[in-house]
């Protein structure tokens, strides 16, 4: 009852106070990273980002992420883009991921901070363009602006000496003999943290809590998607070290959340449809990792985007019958 009163009071404030409205949009932008149009979920995600940055030894990530989200939403407001979409945080969530990604992959410098602002604003233009292109198929643009913008800056960095990439992390060639099933739940939660590019179990718990605040059903799908992705990757002989870092899970988690969110029913057929989507995401992740290896860039959330678009189109054909 008290929570309902707080929500109602906050809603009234956003209708009467521009600063409160902008704060609400910022928080919803964080929430929309995992499709949660809820400022409280966004606030929890913000806390998770700050913790994740500190756990990674890069406390500037929290500030970089906030700068990117503010820049993107300010640009969308200035250009008078879709008001409803702006209020829901649609123009800010890709910038949230961009702020984290560029700070994770690039060395800290003035040029990095300028690039974060530029990239955040660029993501708004890409969002608007893809929304226009995809509306004829009734598809969301998802995180394609984040992927394209981040790839652009990562590929440009070697030719632009002012923007310096961190050296890629050393990978061990030693083969781990087997997977300890006791690690299944912690590794699954770690996969949730990897949605925001963090390798922190506590951050994963925070993000899972943010999901549950808005929808317990979606939180369960996210965790189940992570568990299933780990199982499929293990079954097909994926590298255990990579699996344990949650790197086969985060795209599958986003696929599970998206398909569950856009599904009109909750029957067995829908659950199987989501399961097949998760499995395909694991294979797509592996394929794109191989494809992009010569370019030395991460696949980011491209596997999730490809599978989600395909599955959502398939779902539309079923609903038309």
TIFI-427274 format. One line per 4 residues: number of its first residue (from 1); their letters; for each residue x, y, z of N, C-alpha, C. Coordinates in Angstrom, 3 decimals. Each point is the difference from the previous one (the first is absolute). Layout:
// residues N
NUM> a> X/Y/Z/X/Y/Z/X/Y/Z  ...
END
This chain:
// residues 321
1> xxxx> 0.836/-1.202/0.000/-0.836/1.202/0.000/0.871/1.252/0.000  1.040/-0.051/0.865/0.911/1.135/0.084/0.744/0.184/-1.316  0.419/-1.119/-0.621/0.702/0.070/-1.279/-0.896/0.607/-1.078  -1.275/-0.367/0.020/-0.939/0.552/-0.977/-0.154/1.505/0.181
5> xxxx> -0.006/0.440/1.269/-0.103/1.434/0.282/1.232/0.738/-0.521  1.185/-0.595/0.225/1.249/0.613/-0.465/-0.002/0.114/-1.518  -0.430/-1.064/-0.680/-0.049/0.018/-1.468/-0.957/1.070/-0.513  -1.150/0.095/0.653/-0.987/0.993/-0.418/0.525/1.416/0.220
9> xxxx> 0.656/0.205/1.156/0.554/1.324/0.301/1.111/0.356/-0.990  0.843/-0.986/-0.319/1.078/0.239/-0.967/-0.570/0.317/-1.377  -1.049/-0.706/-0.386/-0.647/0.253/-1.290/-0.546/1.424/-0.059  -0.569/0.456/1.088/-0.521/1.370/0.058/1.133/1.016/-0.112
13> xxxx> 1.127/-0.306/0.647/1.156/0.903/-0.075/0.531/0.099/-1.427  0.047/-1.123/-0.693/0.515/0.020/-1.380/-0.922/0.784/-0.931  -1.262/0.093/0.361/-0.953/0.762/-0.816/0.066/1.499/0.258  0.574/0.374/1.145/-0.001/1.418/0.376/1.393/0.612/0.081
17> xxxx> 1.032/-0.840/0.046/1.362/0.494/0.193/0.898/-0.553/-1.105  0.600/0.879/-0.794/0.827/-0.440/-1.134/1.246/-0.749/0.449  0.588/0.428/1.126/1.194/-0.686/0.496/-0.345/-1.432/0.399  -1.111/-0.169/0.702/-0.436/-1.345/0.390/-0.307/-0.849/-1.231
21> xxxx> -0.584/0.627/-1.016/-0.285/-0.717/-1.245/1.287/-0.484/-0.651  1.022/0.864/-0.049/1.262/-0.382/-0.636/0.691/-1.103/0.803  -0.054/0.090/1.327/0.567/-1.058/0.842/-0.721/-1.321/-0.260  -1.320/0.073/-0.132/-0.796/-1.191/-0.289/0.417/-0.620/-1.332
25> xxxx> 0.217/0.838/-1.008/0.433/-0.480/-1.316/1.376/-0.653/0.095  0.895/0.605/0.770/1.344/-0.562/0.180/-0.084/-1.383/0.633  -0.796/-0.126/1.058/-0.126/-1.281/0.695/-0.655/-1.050/-0.892  -1.006/0.403/-0.751/-0.642/-0.946/-0.921/0.977/-0.450/-1.092
29> xxxx> 0.923/0.874/-0.383/1.016/-0.375/-0.993/0.854/-1.153/0.515  0.369/0.063/1.275/0.747/-1.113/0.601/-0.853/-1.266/-0.003  -1.263/0.147/0.390/-0.886/-1.156/0.052/-0.218/-0.648/-1.348  -0.030/0.802/-1.057/-0.287/-0.511/-1.338/1.136/-0.836/-0.583
33> xxxx> 1.170/0.015/0.633/1.081/-0.879/-0.457/-0.483/-1.452/0.004  -0.848/-0.327/0.989/-0.609/-1.331/0.049/-1.523/0.087/-0.128  -0.435/0.989/-0.798/-1.405/0.158/-0.396/-0.949/0.258/1.171  0.499/0.658/1.048/-0.843/0.304/1.151/-0.318/1.495/0.032
37> xxxx> -1.231/0.336/-0.339/-0.438/1.392/-0.015/-0.457/0.392/1.407  0.965/0.046/0.910/-0.298/0.227/1.413/1.150/0.797/0.611  -0.260/1.196/0.529/1.092/0.808/0.549/0.667/-0.630/1.216  -0.764/-0.777/0.784/0.596/-0.651/1.168/0.965/-1.099/-0.432
41> xxxx> -0.399/-0.780/-0.999/0.928/-0.989/-0.565/1.236/0.699/-0.548  -0.214/1.137/-0.666/1.120/0.773/-0.532/0.932/0.482/1.088  -0.559/0.413/1.130/0.827/0.449/1.128/0.852/-1.144/0.526  -0.592/-1.182/0.097/0.753/-1.174/0.447/1.095/-0.338/-1.006
45> xxxx> -0.314/0.078/-1.288/1.013/-0.243/-1.028/1.132/1.026/0.096  -0.340/1.239/0.289/1.011/1.049/0.168/0.955/-0.359/1.129  -0.552/-0.481/1.111/0.837/-0.447/1.121/0.894/-1.151/-0.448  -0.566/-0.922/-0.781/0.781/-1.121/-0.507/1.134/0.432/-0.906
49> xxxx> -0.239/1.006/-0.823/1.047/0.530/-0.888/1.128/0.626/0.817  -0.360/0.768/1.007/1.016/0.627/0.851/0.836/-1.066/0.699  -0.671/-1.010/0.563/0.737/-1.086/0.657/0.862/-0.759/-1.008  -0.569/-0.284/-1.177/0.752/-0.725/-1.013/1.258/0.728/-0.418
53> xxxx> -0.094/1.325/-0.116/1.173/0.797/-0.342/1.084/-0.101/1.056  -0.399/0.091/1.257/0.973/-0.114/1.090/0.597/-1.404/0.062  -0.824/-1.008/-0.206/0.502/-1.378/0.055/0.976/-0.284/-1.136  -0.154/0.724/-1.118/0.905/-0.165/-1.141/1.255/0.859/0.130
57> xxxx> 0.087/0.784/1.074/1.142/0.895/0.176/-0.075/1.237/-0.863  -1.207/0.306/-0.493/-0.200/1.181/-0.850/-1.212/0.780/0.510  0.160/0.685/1.124/-1.146/0.722/0.582/-0.567/1.074/-0.910  0.777/0.423/-1.006/-0.488/1.028/-0.929/-1.124/-0.521/-0.896
61> xxxx> -0.203/-1.311/-0.032/-1.051/-0.567/-0.850/-1.373/0.535/0.386  -0.256/0.106/1.290/-1.296/0.502/0.450/-0.281/1.397/-0.514  1.006/0.873/0.073/-0.152/1.376/-0.473/-0.102/0.044/-1.521  0.806/-0.813/-0.678/-0.031/-0.037/-1.467/-1.364/-0.456/-0.506
65> xxxx> -0.549/-0.989/0.659/-1.319/-0.509/-0.375/-1.066/1.075/0.185  0.052/0.691/1.136/-0.978/1.056/0.272/0.132/1.142/-1.001  1.243/0.376/-0.325/0.235/1.052/-0.989/-0.597/-0.381/-1.349  0.194/-1.249/-0.393/-0.525/-0.470/-1.286/-1.525/0.042/-0.023
69> xxxx> -0.619/-0.440/1.079/-1.469/-0.026/0.066/-0.569/1.415/-0.026  0.620/0.904/0.753/-0.453/1.398/0.016/0.164/0.627/-1.382  1.152/-0.239/-0.639/0.271/0.575/-1.323/-1.014/-0.481/-1.028  -0.284/-1.295/0.016/-0.937/-0.569/-0.970/-1.409/0.551/0.196
73> xxxx> -0.450/0.035/1.235/-1.357/0.483/0.258/-0.134/1.497/-0.249  1.066/0.749/0.285/-0.022/1.440/-0.292/-0.086/0.235/-1.502  0.746/-0.802/-0.774/-0.034/0.132/-1.461/-1.380/-0.357/-0.548  -0.576/-1.087/0.503/-1.331/-0.412/-0.459/-1.049/1.057/0.330
77> xxxx> 0.145/0.622/1.159/-0.938/1.061/0.400/0.180/1.235/-0.879  1.263/0.344/-0.255/0.298/1.189/-0.797/-0.530/-0.144/-1.429  0.102/-1.210/-0.552/-0.464/-0.228/-1.372/-1.491/-0.347/-0.062  -0.649/0.057/1.138/-1.450/-0.217/0.090/-0.420/-1.322/-0.638
81> xxxx> 0.702/-1.052/0.367/-0.353/-1.326/-0.493/-1.229/-0.512/0.757  -0.430/-1.182/-0.350/-1.239/-0.554/0.561/-0.070/0.182/1.515  -0.982/0.790/0.439/-0.097/0.371/1.415/-0.257/-1.219/0.894  -0.901/-0.856/-0.430/-0.330/-1.176/0.806/1.207/-0.919/0.139
85> xxxx> 0.697/-0.228/-1.111/1.197/-0.844/0.030/1.068/0.617/0.893  0.148/1.312/-0.076/0.984/0.699/0.840/-0.328/-0.185/1.476  -1.262/0.149/0.362/-0.403/-0.142/1.398/0.189/-1.420/0.515  -0.015/-0.964/-0.904/0.183/-1.399/0.393/1.468/-0.419/0.048
89> xxxx> 0.918/0.913/-0.329/1.424/-0.314/0.049/0.536/-0.702/-1.224  -0.781/-0.005/-1.082/0.393/-0.728/-1.209/1.246/0.598/-0.658  0.193/1.297/0.133/1.153/0.648/-0.641/1.251/-0.014/0.879  -0.109/-0.533/1.206/1.133/0.063/0.917/0.669/-1.309/0.342
93> xxxx> -0.700/-1.125/-0.188/0.577/-1.252/0.507/1.198/-0.479/-0.809  0.006/0.263/-1.312/1.180/-0.356/-0.786/1.213/0.825/0.422  -0.240/1.263/0.321/1.088/0.861/0.473/0.561/-0.502/1.322  -0.864/-0.557/0.836/0.441/-0.583/1.267/1.064/-1.069/-0.244
97> xxxx> -0.285/-0.906/-0.927/0.955/-1.063/-0.329/1.242/0.547/-0.695  -0.179/1.022/-0.824/1.144/0.616/-0.687/0.967/0.604/1.009  -0.526/0.704/0.987/0.851/0.599/1.028/0.818/-1.040/0.730  -0.632/-1.140/0.295/0.718/-1.086/0.677/1.041/-0.616/-0.926
101> xxxx> -0.402/-0.282/-1.245/0.886/-0.701/-0.935/1.250/0.803/-0.337  -0.170/1.263/-0.358/1.163/0.803/-0.385/0.955/0.185/1.173  -0.541/0.145/1.199/0.859/0.149/1.176/0.687/-1.311/0.342  -0.637/-1.113/-0.341/0.583/-1.318/0.254/1.126/-0.310/-0.974
105> xxxx> -0.188/0.361/-1.265/0.957/-0.387/-1.039/1.065/1.057/-0.296  -0.241/1.254/0.389/0.927/1.084/-0.343/0.656/0.578/1.250  1.243/0.398/-0.147/0.715/0.619/1.115/-0.594/1.362/0.329  0.042/0.328/1.284/-0.607/1.244/0.481/0.772/1.219/-0.511
109> xxxx> -0.715/0.912/-0.640/0.611/1.227/-0.510/-1.104/0.996/-0.311  0.390/1.235/-0.267/-0.978/1.013/-0.390/-0.701/-0.402/-1.297  0.767/-0.606/-0.907/-0.579/-0.423/-1.282/-1.058/-1.087/0.198  0.219/-0.856/1.003/-0.996/-1.026/0.298/-1.321/0.643/0.416
113> xxxx> 0.068/0.995/0.878/-1.218/0.641/0.493/-0.723/0.763/-1.111  0.774/0.614/-0.878/-0.618/0.652/-1.169/-0.661/-1.038/-0.905  0.665/-1.136/-0.146/-0.541/-1.072/-0.843/-1.288/-0.565/0.585  -0.069/-0.080/1.315/-1.207/-0.510/0.658/-1.199/0.880/-0.329
117> xxxx> 0.201/1.318/0.071/-1.086/0.934/-0.321/-0.391/-0.131/-1.473  1.007/-0.022/-0.885/-0.274/-0.135/-1.439/-0.737/-1.303/-0.306  0.485/-1.080/0.591/-0.600/-1.308/-0.252/-1.427/-0.073/0.534  -0.229/0.596/1.156/-1.342/-0.002/0.587/-0.992/0.733/-0.897
121> xxxx> 0.423/1.153/-0.513/-0.876/0.774/-0.894/-0.217/-0.750/-1.317  1.066/-0.615/-0.517/-0.127/-0.793/-1.227/-1.007/-1.132/0.181  0.001/-0.609/1.177/-0.927/-1.109/0.251/-1.456/0.443/-0.096  -0.261/1.264/0.332/-1.363/0.538/-0.114/-0.425/0.047/-1.465
125> xxxx> 0.894/0.486/-0.851/-0.301/0.072/-1.436/-0.224/-1.403/-0.581  0.846/-0.942/0.416/-0.142/-1.374/-0.494/-1.301/-0.616/0.509  -0.334/0.277/1.253/-1.261/-0.494/0.560/-1.186/0.491/-0.811  -0.007/1.298/-0.288/-1.110/0.585/-0.764/-0.059/-0.589/-1.409
129> xxxx> 1.164/-0.168/-0.619/0.047/-0.554/-1.357/-0.524/-1.431/-0.029  0.451/-0.825/0.936/-0.441/-1.395/0.024/-1.461/-0.131/0.411  -0.457/0.872/0.881/-1.428/-0.020/0.338/-0.854/0.263/-1.238  0.476/0.915/-0.844/-0.718/0.309/-1.243/0.036/-1.181/-0.966
133> xxxx> 1.178/-0.621/-0.110/0.156/-1.133/-0.922/-0.806/-1.211/0.460  0.060/-0.287/1.294/-0.567/-1.241/0.526/-1.492/0.065/0.309  -0.563/1.204/-0.006/-1.409/0.113/0.373/-0.925/-0.739/-0.967  0.439/-0.137/-1.269/-0.835/-0.716/-0.971/-0.100/-1.485/0.324
137> xxxx> 0.968/-0.508/0.784/-0.051/-1.396/0.438/-0.389/-0.124/1.473  -0.323/1.136/0.613/-0.391/0.029/1.424/1.086/-0.598/0.892  1.258/0.345/-0.305/1.130/-0.497/0.778/0.644/1.132/0.789  0.444/-0.275/1.228/0.749/0.999/0.762/1.448/0.029/-0.468
141> xxxx> 0.664/1.130/0.161/1.402/0.074/-0.453/0.942/-0.689/0.983  -0.482/-0.262/1.218/0.789/-0.694/1.024/1.331/0.724/0.226  1.111/-0.746/0.031/1.295/0.624/0.306/0.869/0.187/-1.241  -0.601/0.002/-1.189/0.804/0.180/-1.216/0.735/1.343/-0.010
145> xxxx> -0.558/1.100/0.532/0.779/1.253/0.043/1.250/-0.128/0.872  -0.115/-0.709/1.104/1.160/-0.240/0.871/1.072/-0.785/-0.730  -0.397/-1.066/-0.679/0.960/-0.855/-0.694/0.708/0.760/-1.114  -0.757/0.651/-0.871/0.597/0.701/-1.142/0.891/1.152/0.446
149> xxxx> -0.450/0.750/0.989/0.788/1.148/0.471/1.281/-0.455/0.678  -0.093/-1.019/0.834/1.193/-0.499/0.696/0.988/-0.593/-0.987  -0.487/-0.789/-0.952/0.898/-0.531/-1.031/0.698/1.129/-0.754  -0.737/1.039/-0.337/0.572/1.131/-0.737/1.205/0.577/0.731
153> xxxx> -0.155/0.257/1.283/1.086/0.623/0.758/1.140/-0.977/0.274  -0.312/-1.268/0.226/1.060/-0.979/0.239/0.820/-0.250/-1.262  -0.657/-0.026/-1.149/0.717/-0.203/-1.262/0.769/1.246/-0.424  -0.490/1.172/0.402/0.684/1.251/-0.346/1.219/0.246/0.878
157> xxxx> -0.019/-0.518/1.216/1.049/0.309/0.976/1.425/-0.302/-0.480  0.276/-1.145/-0.641/1.374/-0.263/-0.443/0.538/1.030/-0.993  -0.886/0.664/-0.730/0.429/1.012/-0.970/0.026/1.404/0.588  -0.557/0.163/1.181/-0.057/1.304/0.670/0.732/-0.118/1.326
161> xxxx> 1.238/0.467/0.021/0.875/-0.256/1.141/-0.483/0.621/1.304  -0.871/0.999/-0.075/-0.476/0.649/1.225/-0.926/-0.911/0.803  -0.625/-0.954/-0.677/-0.906/-0.934/0.670/0.704/-1.349/0.074  0.417/-0.382/1.198/0.844/-1.179/0.177/-0.790/-1.143/0.613
165> xxxx> 0.065/-1.156/-0.644/-0.675/-1.183/0.524/0.876/-0.696/1.025  -0.625/-0.550/1.027/0.736/-0.866/0.916/0.428/-1.252/-0.759  1.152/-0.575/0.337/0.380/-1.270/-0.637/-1.010/-1.076/0.365  -0.280/-0.916/-0.914/-0.971/-1.063/0.307/0.473/-0.835/1.175
169> xxxx> -0.906/-0.458/0.850/0.400/-0.805/1.154/0.647/-1.299/-0.439  0.998/-0.416/0.753/0.690/-1.246/-0.322/-0.944/-1.174/0.228  0.003/-0.921/-0.942/-0.843/-1.190/0.127/0.877/-1.215/0.217  -0.400/-0.800/0.951/0.765/-1.200/0.319/-0.305/-1.102/-1.010
173> xxxx> 1.057/-0.649/-0.476/-0.176/-1.108/-0.940/-0.235/-1.317/0.731  0.196/0.006/1.327/-0.172/-1.228/0.767/-1.465/-0.434/-0.007  -0.224/-1.285/-0.195/-1.353/-0.539/-0.040/-0.442/-0.375/1.416  -1.172/0.445/0.384/-0.560/-0.365/1.289/-0.662/-1.356/-0.160
177> xxxx> 0.294/-0.917/0.935/-0.413/-1.393/-0.171/-1.509/-0.191/0.005  -0.717/0.758/0.798/-1.441/-0.185/0.085/-0.674/1.181/0.653  -1.317/0.024/-0.117/-0.770/1.107/0.565/-0.596/-0.427/1.328  0.175/0.824/1.015/-0.553/-0.263/1.323/-1.437/0.514/0.049
181> xxxx> -0.954/-0.899/0.150/-1.410/0.392/0.001/-0.362/0.911/1.170  0.843/0.018/1.033/-0.243/0.916/1.114/0.132/1.458/-0.434  0.678/0.206/-1.133/0.192/1.357/-0.523/-1.138/0.438/-0.920  -0.969/-0.879/-0.238/-1.040/0.292/-0.991/-0.801/1.255/0.342
185> xxxx> -0.462/0.100/1.242/-0.804/1.166/0.380/0.839/1.278/0.019  1.187/-0.002/0.665/0.825/1.223/-0.047/0.373/0.418/-1.421  0.325/-0.974/-0.851/0.360/0.328/-1.384/-1.206/0.531/-0.776  -1.176/-0.519/0.320/-1.220/0.486/-0.657/-0.280/1.443/0.390
189> xxxx> 0.224/0.318/1.266/-0.182/1.379/0.468/1.060/0.910/-0.610  1.210/-0.552/-0.167/1.070/0.768/-0.638/-0.381/0.363/-1.433  -0.723/-0.884/-0.665/-0.476/0.290/-1.351/-0.913/1.210/-0.036  -0.802/0.176/1.053/-0.876/1.173/0.082/0.834/1.267/0.135
193> xxxx> 1.086/-0.066/0.774/0.900/1.156/0.125/0.654/0.328/-1.328  0.272/-1.030/-0.819/0.669/0.215/-1.284/-0.885/0.731/-1.009  -1.303/0.057/0.251/-0.867/0.828/-0.848/0.497/1.438/0.020  0.511/0.422/1.171/0.561/1.339/0.161/1.536/-0.017/-0.087
197> xxxx> 0.560/-1.103/-0.514/1.445/-0.151/-0.212/0.801/-0.098/1.293  -0.615/-0.487/1.074/0.702/-0.116/1.275/0.229/-1.461/0.362  1.152/-0.248/0.634/0.340/-1.335/0.482/-0.100/0.002/1.524  -1.223/0.135/0.493/-0.237/0.118/1.439/-1.297/-0.706/0.366
201> xxxx> 0.105/-0.998/0.877/-1.194/-0.725/0.427/-0.945/0.907/0.772  0.553/0.872/0.850/-0.852/0.912/0.768/-0.751/0.950/-0.929  0.687/0.498/-1.026/-0.679/0.849/-0.988/-1.132/-0.773/-0.671  0.243/-1.285/-0.292/-1.039/-0.835/-0.595/-1.210/-0.141/0.905
205> xxxx> 0.246/-0.152/1.292/-1.101/-0.094/0.970/-0.784/1.306/0.034  0.713/1.113/-0.052/-0.664/1.314/-0.001/-0.879/0.151/-1.236  0.532/-0.367/-1.164/-0.780/0.114/-1.240/-1.204/-0.946/0.014  0.189/-1.202/0.537/-1.110/-0.952/0.097/-1.087/0.540/0.926
209> xxxx> 0.416/0.664/1.068/-0.954/0.634/0.918/-0.791/1.090/-0.717  0.702/0.794/-0.812/-0.673/1.045/-0.768/-1.046/-0.563/-0.944  0.314/-1.147/-0.608/-0.980/-0.670/-0.860/-1.216/-0.453/0.800  0.260/-0.630/1.149/-1.084/-0.544/0.819/-0.912/1.093/0.541
213> xxxx> 0.543/1.180/0.234/-0.817/1.116/0.490/-1.123/0.319/-0.976  0.316/-0.044/-1.277/-1.005/0.325/-1.019/-0.790/-1.225/-0.442  0.673/-1.154/-0.098/-0.685/-1.210/-0.458/0.751/-1.234/0.486  -0.582/-0.708/0.954/0.614/-1.230/0.493/0.070/-1.041/-1.112
217> xxxx> -1.009/-0.031/-0.851/-0.026/-0.941/-1.127/1.189/0.213/-0.921  0.290/1.245/-0.332/1.124/0.303/-0.884/1.325/-0.339/0.679  0.098/0.240/1.298/1.220/-0.338/0.740/0.250/-1.505/-0.045  -1.066/-0.784/0.128/0.129/-1.459/-0.062/0.431/-0.437/-1.399
221> xxxx> -0.590/0.593/-1.019/0.398/-0.311/-1.379/1.475/0.343/-0.233  0.445/1.125/0.545/1.393/0.417/-0.175/0.953/-1.009/0.624  -0.296/-0.408/1.234/0.865/-0.958/0.688/-0.055/-1.364/-0.679  -1.198/-0.428/-0.383/-0.142/-1.286/-0.690/0.714/0.021/-1.350
225> xxxx> -0.069/1.134/-0.693/0.693/0.133/-1.275/1.499/-0.121/0.151  0.522/0.559/1.078/1.433/-0.084/0.270/0.415/-1.438/0.298  -0.799/-0.691/0.815/0.289/-1.403/0.330/-0.027/-0.862/-1.261  -1.022/0.186/-0.825/-0.123/-0.784/-1.235/1.158/0.276/-0.949
229> xxxx> 0.407/1.256/-0.116/1.117/0.353/-0.888/1.287/-0.678/0.453  0.233/-0.024/1.302/1.186/-0.681/0.532/-0.072/-1.492/-0.321  -1.184/-0.588/0.189/-0.165/-1.422/-0.283/0.270/-0.341/-1.456  -0.519/0.800/-0.915/0.208/-0.241/-1.436/1.473/0.178/-0.367
233> xxxx> 0.625/1.047/0.529/1.417/0.249/-0.298/0.873/-1.139/0.518  -0.320/-0.529/1.179/0.747/-1.137/0.548/-0.232/-1.253/-0.834  -1.250/-0.241/-0.366/-0.360/-1.193/-0.769/0.735/-0.049/-1.330  0.193/1.166/-0.624/0.649/0.057/-1.306/1.496/0.325/0.086
237> xxxx> 0.556/-0.091/1.183/1.448/0.104/0.142/0.564/1.398/-0.045  -0.758/0.982/0.461/0.535/1.357/0.094/1.113/0.083/1.029  0.857/0.987/-0.143/1.102/0.159/0.949/-0.548/0.330/1.384  0.378/-0.823/0.973/-0.550/0.146/1.348/0.376/1.341/0.611
241> xxxx> 1.215/0.472/-0.274/0.425/1.291/0.554/-0.906/1.127/-0.481  -0.400/-0.053/-1.269/-0.887/1.025/-0.566/-1.419/-0.164/0.532  -0.450/-1.246/0.105/-1.333/-0.273/0.537/-0.115/0.516/1.431  1.047/-0.224/0.796/-0.013/0.393/1.410/-0.042/1.512/0.187
245> xxxx> 0.429/0.743/-1.006/-0.038/1.466/0.070/-1.365/0.567/-0.399  -0.903/-0.868/-0.402/-1.330/0.461/-0.398/-0.075/0.501/-1.427  1.043/-0.270/-0.790/0.062/0.570/-1.344/-0.865/-0.742/-1.019  -0.469/-1.192/0.361/-0.980/-0.677/-0.846/-1.426/0.264/0.485
249> xxxx> -0.119/0.702/1.115/-1.305/0.161/0.640/-0.684/1.322/-0.284  0.775/1.102/-0.079/-0.642/1.314/0.034/-0.897/0.263/-1.210  0.411/-0.466/-1.170/-0.872/0.167/-1.166/-1.253/-0.862/0.122  0.170/-1.210/0.525/-1.143/-0.892/0.204/-0.984/0.590/1.005
253> xxxx> 0.520/0.665/1.014/-0.847/0.657/1.002/-0.850/1.080/-0.655  0.626/0.825/-0.814/-0.739/1.061/-0.691/-1.043/-0.577/-0.956  0.348/-1.094/-0.663/-0.971/-0.657/-0.878/-1.196/-0.496/0.801  0.273/-0.646/1.135/-1.079/-0.515/0.849/-0.908/1.125/0.477
257> xxxx> 0.604/1.101/0.443/-0.781/1.144/0.485/-0.860/0.578/-1.118  0.605/0.185/-1.164/-0.711/0.618/-1.129/-1.154/-0.864/-0.486  0.259/-1.280/-0.209/-1.054/-0.883/-0.505/-1.121/-0.168/1.018  0.361/-0.065/1.283/-1.024/-0.105/1.043/-0.821/1.280/0.096
261> xxxx> 0.659/1.137/-0.195/-0.688/1.291/0.087/-0.975/0.192/-1.151  0.412/-0.393/-1.203/-0.826/0.241/-1.185/-0.975/-1.137/-0.302  0.030/-1.066/0.784/-0.925/-1.113/-0.222/-1.363/0.335/0.588  -1.037/-0.218/-0.783/-1.358/0.346/0.438/-0.618/-1.062/0.898
265> xxxx> 0.541/-1.222/-0.027/-0.536/-1.080/0.831/1.113/-0.616/0.837  -0.384/-0.837/0.972/0.969/-0.615/0.902/-0.207/-1.512/0.062  -0.285/-0.611/-1.150/-0.253/-1.435/-0.031/1.279/-0.777/-0.290  -0.142/-1.304/-0.150/1.152/-0.871/-0.233/0.678/0.340/-1.325
269> xxxx> -0.789/0.283/-1.033/0.574/0.344/-1.306/0.875/1.246/0.096  -0.438/0.971/0.787/0.787/1.224/0.174/1.313/-0.301/0.707  -0.059/-0.852/1.028/1.216/-0.365/0.735/0.991/-0.717/-0.904  -0.505/-0.917/-0.845/0.879/-0.707/-0.938/0.598/0.960/-1.019
273> xxxx> -0.796/0.936/-0.436/0.445/1.037/-0.946/1.152/0.809/0.594  -0.099/0.314/1.290/1.060/0.749/0.680/1.236/-0.875/0.183  -0.214/-1.271/0.356/1.120/-0.936/0.177/0.787/-0.138/-1.300  -0.689/-0.188/-1.116/0.678/-0.105/-1.301/0.768/1.287/-0.317
277> xxxx> -0.572/1.136/0.358/0.686/1.272/-0.213/1.288/0.097/0.794  -0.036/-0.468/1.237/1.197/0.010/0.852/1.076/-0.904/-0.587  -0.404/-1.201/-0.425/0.963/-0.943/-0.584/0.641/0.586/-1.256  -0.809/0.579/-0.869/0.530/0.607/-1.224/0.950/1.149/0.323
281> xxxx> -0.277/0.730/1.067/0.869/1.117/0.385/1.393/-0.487/0.362  0.081/-1.149/0.680/1.310/-0.563/0.363/0.801/-0.327/-1.254  -0.639/-0.623/-0.977/0.693/-0.335/-1.249/0.377/1.262/-0.786  -0.874/0.974/0.007/0.296/1.257/-0.695/1.166/0.716/0.661
285> xxxx> 0.046/-0.048/1.323/1.117/0.590/0.744/1.314/-0.659/-0.415  0.010/-1.326/-0.044/1.214/-0.728/-0.377/0.411/0.317/-1.436  -0.972/0.057/-0.907/0.295/0.267/-1.412/0.562/1.399/-0.202  -0.615/0.991/0.631/0.468/1.378/-0.173/1.344/0.226/0.682
289> xxxx> 0.250/-0.712/1.093/1.304/0.096/0.657/1.103/-0.451/-0.952  -0.248/-1.090/-0.708/0.959/-0.490/-0.998/0.136/0.990/-1.156  -1.128/0.521/-0.465/-0.005/0.922/-1.141/0.754/1.289/0.295  -0.152/0.527/1.219/0.586/1.304/0.327/1.406/-0.093/0.594
293> xxxx> 0.485/-1.215/0.190/1.323/-0.163/0.619/1.106/0.733/-0.762  0.031/-0.036/-1.341/1.055/0.734/-0.723/-0.057/1.511/0.201  -1.172/0.527/0.339/-0.153/1.442/0.179/0.282/0.448/1.435  0.179/-0.963/0.893/0.320/0.285/1.405/-1.031/0.910/0.661
297> xxxx> -1.270/-0.205/-0.333/-1.064/0.748/0.664/-0.999/-0.990/0.599  -0.622/0.372/1.105/-0.968/-0.900/0.638/-1.316/-0.035/-0.769  -0.721/-1.092/0.126/-1.294/-0.108/-0.688/-1.062/0.851/0.689  0.255/0.353/1.255/-0.948/0.793/0.790/-1.368/-0.692/0.015
301> xxxx> -1.069/0.723/-0.273/-1.341/-0.603/0.081/-0.582/-0.334/-1.375  0.849/-0.106/-1.011/-0.492/-0.288/-1.350/-0.715/-1.355/-0.098  0.474/-1.056/0.678/-0.733/-1.275/-0.074/-1.437/0.119/0.502  -0.171/0.711/1.092/-1.341/0.223/0.551/-0.888/0.753/-0.985
305> xxxx> 0.552/1.014/-0.647/-0.774/0.805/-0.950/-0.466/-0.857/-1.174  0.916/-0.753/-0.581/-0.326/-0.815/-1.173/-1.081/-1.029/0.314  0.182/-0.707/1.106/-0.964/-1.044/0.363/-1.347/0.609/0.378  0.018/1.080/0.747/-1.256/0.622/0.436/-0.803/0.518/-1.186
309> xxxx> 0.660/0.662/-0.935/-0.714/0.475/-1.195/-0.620/-1.167/-0.766  0.784/-1.059/-0.190/-0.495/-1.171/-0.730/-1.191/-0.629/0.716  0.124/-0.173/1.293/-1.054/-0.661/0.784/-1.253/0.870/0.110  0.177/1.300/0.136/-1.159/0.892/0.083/-0.764/0.028/-1.324
313> xxxx> 0.724/-0.044/-1.111/-0.663/-0.093/-1.307/-0.763/-1.317/-0.129  0.621/-1.069/0.471/-0.661/-1.312/-0.013/-1.270/0.031/0.852  0.090/0.638/1.155/-1.147/0.094/0.905/-1.149/0.778/-0.640  0.345/1.014/-0.780/-1.037/0.790/-0.680/-0.777/-0.851/-0.998
317> xxxx> 0.701/-0.883/-0.704/-0.683/-0.867/-0.972/-0.945/-0.969/0.708  0.384/-0.455/1.192/-0.877/-0.894/0.759/-1.255/0.728/0.456  0.181/1.247/0.441/-1.137/0.772/0.509/-0.978/0.396/-1.099  0.486/-0.002/-1.260/-0.865/0.389/-1.116/-0.892/-1.142/-0.483
321> x> 0.250/-1.204/0.527/-0.797/-1.151/-0.441/-1.382/0.010/0.656
END
